[in-house]
Amino acid sequence: MLKQVVEKIIYFVFTVFIFIVLWKLMAVFWDKFVPWNYKTDLLGLCVVTPLLIALSFILSSLSFKVIKASK
């Protein structure tokens, strides 16, 4: 029971870390290639952010599957 709780906490922390890295990479590319105005900020908030959240969960779950399979 405790092992599963600790595993889920590590999974969540790892997911947050991946999200932060993806967010910073997206910010660099967004500043270089997307013109700044309220429409692009709204697009980033409503479309890109949920995609980054989903991608971070997908990458985290794939990473955990690889780690468990390597044991």
C-alpha positions as CSV (number, residue, x, y, z in Angstrom):
1,M,0.0,0.0,0.0
2,L,2.7,2.5,1.0
3,K,4.8,1.4,-2.0
4,Q,2.0,2.3,-4.4
5,V,1.5,5.7,-2.7
6,V,5.2,6.5,-2.9
7,E,5.2,5.4,-6.5
8,K,2.3,7.6,-7.4
9,I,4.0,10.6,-5.7
10,I,7.2,10.0,-7.6
11,Y,5.2,9.6,-10.8
12,F,3.4,13.0,-10.2
13,V,6.7,14.8,-9.3
14,F,8.3,13.4,-12.4
15,T,5.3,14.5,-14.5
16,V,5.5,18.0,-13.1
17,F,9.3,18.1,-13.8
18,I,8.7,17.1,-17.5
19,F,5.9,19.7,-17.8
20,I,8.2,22.4,-16.5
21,V,10.9,21.4,-19.0
22,L,8.4,21.3,-21.9
23,W,6.9,24.7,-20.8
24,K,10.4,26.4,-20.8
25,L,11.2,24.9,-24.2
26,M,7.8,26.0,-25.6
27,A,8.4,29.5,-24.2
28,V,11.7,29.8,-26.0
29,F,10.2,28.7,-29.3
30,W,7.0,30.8,-28.7
31,D,9.0,33.9,-28.2
32,K,11.1,33.4,-31.3
33,F,8.4,32.4,-33.8
34,V,4.9,33.6,-32.6
35,P,4.0,37.2,-32.7
36,W,2.8,38.5,-29.3
37,N,-0.8,39.6,-29.0
38,Y,-3.8,38.6,-27.0
39,K,-5.0,36.1,-29.6
40,T,-1.8,34.1,-29.5
41,D,-1.7,34.2,-25.7
42,L,-5.2,32.8,-25.7
43,L,-4.3,30.1,-28.1
44,G,-1.3,29.2,-26.0
45,L,-3.4,29.1,-22.9
46,C,-6.4,27.1,-24.3
47,V,-4.7,24.8,-26.8
48,V,-0.9,24.5,-26.2
49,T,-1.0,24.2,-22.4
50,P,-3.4,21.2,-22.3
51,L,-1.3,19.5,-25.0
52,L,1.8,20.0,-22.9
53,I,0.1,18.6,-19.9
54,A,-1.1,15.6,-21.8
55,L,2.4,15.1,-23.4
56,S,4.0,15.3,-20.0
57,F,1.8,12.6,-18.6
58,I,2.4,10.4,-21.6
59,L,6.1,10.8,-21.4
60,S,6.1,10.1,-17.7
61,S,4.1,7.0,-18.1
62,L,6.3,5.7,-20.9
63,S,9.4,6.4,-18.8
64,F,7.9,4.5,-15.9
65,K,7.1,1.5,-18.1
66,V,10.6,1.5,-19.4
67,I,12.0,1.6,-15.9
68,K,9.7,-1.2,-14.7
69,A,10.5,-3.3,-17.8
70,S,14.3,-3.0,-17.2
71,K,14.1,-4.5,-13.7
